[in-house]
Amino acid sequence: MQDVQIYEQEFRDGLNLYMKDKLIKSTSVADKSGIRRDTFSRILSGGRRIYADEVATICKSLEVSFEFLLKIPDLSQRVTC
């Protein structure tokens, strides 16, 4: 179960970074993915667990893969010159 929680946090971090980088509003993703806005807000903040079907719906609405969003936090840690 701990592995799932680690992926959940990495997904949440990647999602937040991606949305920030692309200037995507949470309301837009919530509406497009069919998740209530208040629920999506709690998902982003870590106040609510995210379920596999919601991950799939969010990724589809953003046209990105789950794996892509998991890698974003690692990429943001790298220093480039």
Long-range contacts (C-beta under 8 A, 24 or more apart in sequence): 7-70, 8-49, 8-50, 9-46, 10-70, 10-73, 11-50, 11-55, 11-66, 11-69, 11-70, 12-43, 12-44, 12-46, 12-50, 13-72, 13-73, 14-68, 14-69, 14-70, 14-71, 14-72, 14-73, 15-44, 15-58, 15-69, 16-44, 17-72, 17-73, 17-76, 18-62, 18-64, 18-69, 18-72, 24-62, 29-58, 29-61, 29-62, 32-61, 33-57, 33-58, 33-60, 33-61
